Protein backbone atom coordinates (compact mmCIF):
# COMPACT_ATOMS: atom_id res chain seq x y z
CA UNK A 1 0.00 0.00 0.00
CA UNK A 2 1.40 3.32 -1.05
CA UNK A 3 1.94 5.89 1.68
CA UNK A 4 0.27 9.19 0.95
CA UNK A 5 2.69 12.07 1.33
CA UNK A 6 2.11 15.79 1.55
CA UNK A 7 4.53 18.69 1.33
CA UNK A 8 5.60 20.16 4.63
CA UNK A 9 4.05 23.40 5.84
CA UNK A 10 6.93 24.11 8.20
CA UNK A 11 8.18 26.89 5.93
CA UNK A 12 4.78 28.52 5.42
CA UNK A 13 4.96 32.19 6.47
CA UNK A 14 1.38 33.13 5.58
CA UNK A 15 0.09 35.92 7.77
CA UNK A 16 3.56 36.91 8.95
CA UNK A 17 4.90 40.46 8.77
CA UNK A 18 8.63 40.56 7.98
CA UNK A 19 11.03 43.49 7.95
CA UNK A 20 14.22 42.95 5.98
CA UNK A 21 16.87 45.67 6.08
CA UNK A 22 19.51 46.13 3.43
CA UNK A 23 17.01 44.53 1.08
CA UNK A 24 17.45 46.64 -2.04
CA UNK A 25 20.06 44.28 -3.49
CA UNK A 26 22.31 41.31 -2.80
CA UNK A 27 21.64 38.96 0.09
CA UNK A 28 18.87 41.15 1.50
CA UNK A 29 17.00 41.17 -1.80
CA UNK A 30 17.25 37.38 -2.04
CA UNK A 31 15.96 37.00 1.52
CA UNK A 32 13.05 39.38 0.95
CA UNK A 33 11.97 37.56 -2.20
CA UNK A 34 12.17 34.11 -0.61
CA UNK A 35 10.19 35.11 2.49
CA UNK A 36 7.53 36.61 0.23
CA UNK A 37 7.42 33.43 -1.84
CA UNK A 38 6.60 31.57 1.36
CA UNK A 39 3.67 33.86 2.15
CA UNK A 40 5.05 36.64 4.33
CA UNK A 41 4.20 40.29 3.77
CA UNK A 42 7.68 41.78 3.43
CA UNK A 43 8.68 45.32 4.27
CA UNK A 44 11.64 45.89 1.96
CA UNK A 45 13.93 48.38 3.64
CA UNK A 46 17.22 50.12 2.95
CA UNK A 47 18.65 53.64 3.01
CA UNK A 48 17.25 54.66 -0.36
CA UNK A 49 13.62 54.10 -1.28
CA UNK A 50 14.14 53.64 -5.04
CA UNK A 51 16.01 50.34 -4.81
CA UNK A 52 13.56 49.07 -2.20
CA UNK A 53 10.62 49.93 -4.44
CA UNK A 54 12.10 47.97 -7.33
CA UNK A 55 12.38 44.87 -5.14
CA UNK A 56 8.90 45.36 -3.68
CA UNK A 57 7.45 45.78 -7.18
CA UNK A 58 9.16 42.57 -8.34
CA UNK A 59 7.69 40.69 -5.39
CA UNK A 60 4.19 42.06 -5.98
CA UNK A 61 4.38 41.40 -9.72
CA UNK A 62 5.30 37.79 -8.96
CA UNK A 63 2.18 37.36 -6.83
CA UNK A 64 3.71 38.12 -3.45
CA UNK A 65 3.04 40.89 -0.96
CA UNK A 66 5.56 43.62 -0.21
CA UNK A 67 6.06 47.32 0.32
CA UNK A 68 9.08 49.59 0.36
CA UNK A 69 10.22 51.60 3.37
CA UNK A 70 13.37 53.71 3.57
CA UNK A 71 15.33 53.35 6.80
CA UNK A 72 18.98 54.14 7.48
CA UNK A 73 19.76 51.94 10.49
CA UNK A 74 22.68 54.19 11.38
CA UNK A 75 20.14 56.92 12.14
CA UNK A 76 18.30 56.54 15.44
CA UNK A 77 15.41 58.79 14.39
CA UNK A 78 14.78 56.67 11.31
CA UNK A 79 14.76 53.49 13.41
CA UNK A 80 12.15 55.06 15.67
CA UNK A 81 9.99 56.24 12.77
CA UNK A 82 10.20 52.81 11.11
CA UNK A 83 8.77 51.07 14.14
CA UNK A 84 6.15 53.77 14.67
CA UNK A 85 4.99 53.04 11.12
CA UNK A 86 4.93 49.27 11.70
CA UNK A 87 3.00 49.64 14.97
CA UNK A 88 0.42 51.93 13.41
CA UNK A 89 -0.10 49.92 10.22
CA UNK A 90 0.26 46.32 11.40
CA UNK A 91 0.32 46.34 15.19
CA UNK A 92 2.90 43.57 15.14
CA UNK A 93 6.15 42.32 13.64
CA UNK A 94 6.81 38.60 13.32
CA UNK A 95 10.21 38.61 11.62
CA UNK A 96 13.16 40.98 11.63
CA UNK A 97 16.17 40.34 9.41
CA UNK A 98 18.99 42.72 10.30
CA UNK A 99 20.90 42.61 7.04
CA UNK A 100 21.88 46.24 6.41
CA UNK A 101 25.59 46.79 6.90
CA UNK A 102 28.42 49.02 5.85
CA UNK A 103 32.10 48.51 5.13
CA UNK A 104 33.40 51.91 4.04
CA UNK A 105 37.08 51.17 4.59
CA UNK A 106 39.20 48.56 2.83
CA UNK A 107 42.84 48.87 3.87
CA UNK A 108 45.37 48.32 6.63
CA UNK A 109 43.89 48.46 10.12
CA UNK A 110 46.49 51.03 11.25
CA UNK A 111 45.18 53.50 8.69
CA UNK A 112 41.54 53.33 9.85
CA UNK A 113 40.25 56.85 10.50
CA UNK A 114 37.60 57.94 12.98
CA UNK A 115 35.00 58.53 10.27
CA UNK A 116 35.21 54.99 8.90
CA UNK A 117 35.27 53.55 12.42
CA UNK A 118 32.21 55.50 13.55
CA UNK A 119 30.17 54.79 10.44
CA UNK A 120 30.87 51.07 10.62
CA UNK A 121 30.06 50.82 14.32
CA UNK A 122 26.94 52.99 14.05
CA UNK A 123 25.39 50.79 11.38
CA UNK A 124 26.74 47.32 12.11
CA UNK A 125 26.51 47.37 15.91
CA UNK A 126 24.35 50.24 17.14
CA UNK A 127 21.90 49.85 14.27
CA UNK A 128 21.43 46.11 14.80
CA UNK A 129 21.19 46.60 18.56
CA UNK A 130 18.42 49.17 18.54
CA UNK A 131 16.55 47.57 15.64
CA UNK A 132 16.50 44.39 17.73
CA UNK A 133 15.33 46.28 20.82
CA UNK A 134 12.41 47.89 18.98
CA UNK A 135 11.46 44.66 17.24
CA UNK A 136 11.87 42.69 20.46
CA UNK A 137 9.48 44.95 22.37
CA UNK A 138 6.87 44.60 19.66
CA UNK A 139 7.36 40.83 19.47
CA UNK A 140 7.19 40.49 23.26
CA UNK A 141 3.84 42.27 23.28
CA UNK A 142 2.48 39.97 20.58
CA UNK A 143 3.63 36.57 21.80
CA UNK A 144 7.00 36.17 20.12
CA UNK A 145 8.85 36.32 16.84
CA UNK A 146 12.14 35.64 15.11
CA UNK A 147 15.17 37.86 14.60
CA UNK A 148 18.02 36.95 12.27
CA UNK A 149 21.23 38.97 12.16
CA UNK A 150 23.49 38.81 9.13
CA UNK A 151 27.03 38.60 10.49
CA UNK A 152 29.95 37.21 8.47
CA UNK A 153 32.64 34.56 8.53
CA UNK A 154 34.86 37.58 9.27
CA UNK A 155 33.45 37.31 12.79
CA UNK A 156 35.39 34.05 13.12
CA UNK A 157 38.42 34.85 10.99
CA UNK A 158 39.15 38.58 10.49
CA UNK A 159 39.39 39.47 6.83
CA UNK A 160 42.62 41.02 5.59
CA UNK A 161 42.17 44.79 5.12
CA UNK A 162 38.72 44.53 6.72
CA UNK A 163 39.65 45.15 10.35
CA UNK A 164 36.87 47.29 11.78
CA UNK A 165 34.24 45.52 9.68
CA UNK A 166 35.40 42.15 11.02
CA UNK A 167 35.35 43.50 14.58
CA UNK A 168 31.75 44.69 14.25
CA UNK A 169 30.66 41.34 12.83
CA UNK A 170 32.22 39.55 15.80
CA UNK A 171 30.16 41.86 18.00
CA UNK A 172 27.02 40.86 16.08
CA UNK A 173 27.67 37.21 16.95
CA UNK A 174 27.75 37.92 20.69
CA UNK A 175 24.85 40.35 20.36
CA UNK A 176 22.83 37.56 18.80
CA UNK A 177 23.55 35.27 21.74
CA UNK A 178 22.84 38.00 24.31
CA UNK A 179 19.42 38.77 22.84
CA UNK A 180 18.66 35.06 22.48
CA UNK A 181 19.48 34.43 26.13
CA UNK A 182 17.35 37.28 27.47
CA UNK A 183 14.46 37.24 25.02
CA UNK A 184 13.82 33.51 24.73
CA UNK A 185 11.35 33.64 27.60
CA UNK A 186 9.13 35.90 25.48
CA UNK A 187 9.01 33.45 22.60
CA UNK A 188 11.55 35.47 20.65
CA UNK A 189 14.24 33.46 18.88
CA UNK A 190 17.41 35.26 17.81
CA UNK A 191 19.92 33.65 15.47
CA UNK A 192 22.58 34.70 13.00
CA UNK A 193 23.68 33.93 9.46
CA UNK A 194 27.43 34.03 8.79
CA UNK A 195 27.89 34.22 5.02
CA UNK A 196 31.12 33.36 3.32
CA UNK A 197 32.36 34.91 0.09
CA UNK A 198 29.21 35.95 -1.75
CA UNK A 199 28.96 37.73 -5.10
CA UNK A 200 27.38 41.05 -4.18
CA UNK A 201 28.08 44.70 -4.86
CA UNK A 202 28.82 45.05 -1.14
CA UNK A 203 31.72 42.59 -1.45
CA UNK A 204 32.98 44.17 -4.64
CA UNK A 205 36.44 44.98 -3.29
CA UNK A 206 37.14 41.30 -2.65
CA UNK A 207 36.18 40.33 -6.18
CA UNK A 208 38.10 43.23 -7.71
CA UNK A 209 41.33 42.12 -6.03
CA UNK A 210 42.41 39.19 -8.18
CA UNK A 211 45.08 38.02 -5.75
CA UNK A 212 42.66 37.89 -2.81
CA UNK A 213 39.99 36.20 -4.92
CA UNK A 214 42.38 33.49 -6.15
CA UNK A 215 43.59 32.90 -2.60
CA UNK A 216 40.01 32.50 -1.41
CA UNK A 217 39.17 30.03 -4.17
CA UNK A 218 42.16 27.92 -3.16
CA UNK A 219 40.97 27.89 0.45
CA UNK A 220 37.26 27.21 -0.06
CA UNK A 221 36.67 23.44 -0.40
CA UNK A 222 33.86 23.99 -2.90
CA UNK A 223 36.20 26.08 -5.07
CA UNK A 224 33.64 28.76 -5.83
CA UNK A 225 31.96 31.79 -4.33
CA UNK A 226 28.30 31.87 -3.31
CA UNK A 227 25.38 33.61 -4.95
CA UNK A 228 23.03 35.68 -2.75
CA UNK A 229 20.16 33.22 -3.13
CA UNK A 230 22.31 30.56 -1.45
CA UNK A 231 22.12 32.55 1.80
CA UNK A 232 18.36 33.02 1.79
CA UNK A 233 17.42 29.41 2.56
CA UNK A 234 19.18 29.47 5.91
CA UNK A 235 17.28 32.60 6.88
CA UNK A 236 14.00 30.99 5.84
CA UNK A 237 14.78 28.06 8.12
CA UNK A 238 15.62 30.37 11.02
CA UNK A 239 12.39 32.41 10.79
CA UNK A 240 10.07 29.47 10.14
CA UNK A 241 8.41 26.76 12.22
CA UNK A 242 11.18 24.42 11.09
CA UNK A 243 13.41 26.01 13.73
CA UNK A 244 11.10 26.55 16.70
CA UNK A 245 13.75 25.31 19.17
CA UNK A 246 16.74 26.93 17.48
CA UNK A 247 17.88 29.95 19.48
CA UNK A 248 21.20 31.74 19.82
CA UNK A 249 22.79 29.85 16.94
CA UNK A 250 25.21 31.31 14.42
CA UNK A 251 25.00 29.31 11.23
CA UNK A 252 28.01 29.47 8.92
CA UNK A 253 27.29 29.27 5.18
CA UNK A 254 30.71 29.49 3.56
CA UNK A 255 31.30 26.49 1.35
CA UNK A 256 33.58 25.00 4.00
CA UNK A 257 35.98 27.96 4.26
CA UNK A 258 36.17 27.90 8.06
CA UNK A 259 36.45 24.14 8.50
TIMIMAR-406592 format. One record per residue (C-alpha): residue in one letter; x, y, z. Coordinates in steps of 0.5 Angstrom, whole numbers, plus 2048, in hexadecimal, padded with zeros to 3 digits. Layout:
REM residues N
AXYZ ...
REM end
This chain:
REM residues 259
X800800800 X8038077FE X80480C803 X801812802 X805818803 X804820803 X809825803 X80B828809 X80882F80C X80E830810 X81083680C X80A83980B X80A84080D X80384280B X800848810 X80784A812 X80A851812 X811851810 X816857810 X81C85680C X82285B80C X82785C807 X822859802 X82385D7FC X8288597F9 X82D8537FA X82B84E800 X826852803 X8228527FC X82384B7FC X82084A803 X81A84F802 X81884B7FC X8188447FF X814846805 X80F849800 X80F8437FC X80D83F803 X807844804 X80A849809 X808851808 X80F854807 X81185B809 X81785C804 X81C861807 X822864806 X82586B806 X82286D7FF X81B86C7FD X81C86B7F6 X8208657F6 X81B8627FC X8158647F7 X8188607F1 X81985A7F6 X81285B7F9 X80F85C7F2 X8128557EF X80F8517F5 X8088547F4 X8098537ED X80B84C7EE X80484B7F2 X80784C7F9 X8068527FE X80B857800 X80C85F801 X812863801 X814867807 X81B86B807 X81F86B80E X82686C80F X828868815 X82D86C817 X828872818 X82587181F X81F87681D X81E871817 X81E86B81B X81886E81F X81487081A X81486A816 X81286681C X80C86C81D X80A86A816 X80A863817 X80686381E X80186881B X800864814 X80185D817 X80185D81E X80685781E X80C85581B X80E84D81B X81484D817 X81A852817 X820851813 X826855815 X82A85580E X82C85C80D X83385E80E X83986280C X84086180A X843868808 X84A866809 X84E861806 X856862808 X85B86180D X858861814 X85D866817 X85A86B811 X85386B814 X850872815 X84B87481A X846875815 X84686E812 X84786B819 X84086F81B X83C86E815 X83E866815 X83C86681D X83686A81C X833866817 X83585F818 X83585F820 X831864822 X82C86481D X82B85C81E X82A85D825 X825862825 X82185F81F X821859823 X81F85D82A X819860826 X817859822 X818855829 X81385A82D X80E859827 X80F852827 X80E85182F X80885582F X805850829 X80784982C X80E848828 X812849822 X81884781E X81E84C81D X82484A819 X82A84E818 X82F84E812 X83684D815 X83C84A811 X841845811 X84684B813 X84384B81A X84784481A X84D846816 X84E84D815 X84F84F80E X85585280B X85485A80A X84D85980D X84F85A815 X84A85F818 X84485B813 X847854816 X84785781D X84085981C X83D85381A X84084F820 X83C854824 X836852820 X83784A822 X83884C829 X832851829 X82E84B826 X82F84782B X82E84C831 X82784E82E X82584682D X827845834 X82384B837 X81D84A832 X81C843831 X817843837 X812848833 X81284382D X817847829 X81C843826 X823847824 X82884381F X82D84581A X82F844813 X837844812 X83884480A X83E843807 X841846800 X83A8487FC X83A84B7F6 X8378527F8 X8388597F6 X83A85A7FE X83F8557FD X8428587F7 X84985A7F9 X84A8537FB X8488517F4 X84C8567F1 X8538547F4 X85584E7F0 X85A84C7F5 X85584C7FA X8508487F6 X8558437F4 X8578427FB X8508417FD X84E83C7F8 X8548387FA X852838801 X84B836800 X84982F7FF X8448307FA X8488347F6 X84383A7F4 X8408407F7 X8398407F9 X8338437F6 X82E8477FA X8288427FA X82D83D7FD X82C841804 X825842804 X82383B805 X82683B80C X82384180E X81C83E80C X81E838810 X81F83D816 X819841816 X81483B814 X811836818 X816831816 X81B83481B X816835821 X81C833826 X821836823 X82483C827 X82A83F828 X82E83C822 X83283F81D X83283B816 X83883B812 X83783B80A X83D83B807 X83F835803 X843832808 X848838809 X848838810 X849830811 
REM end
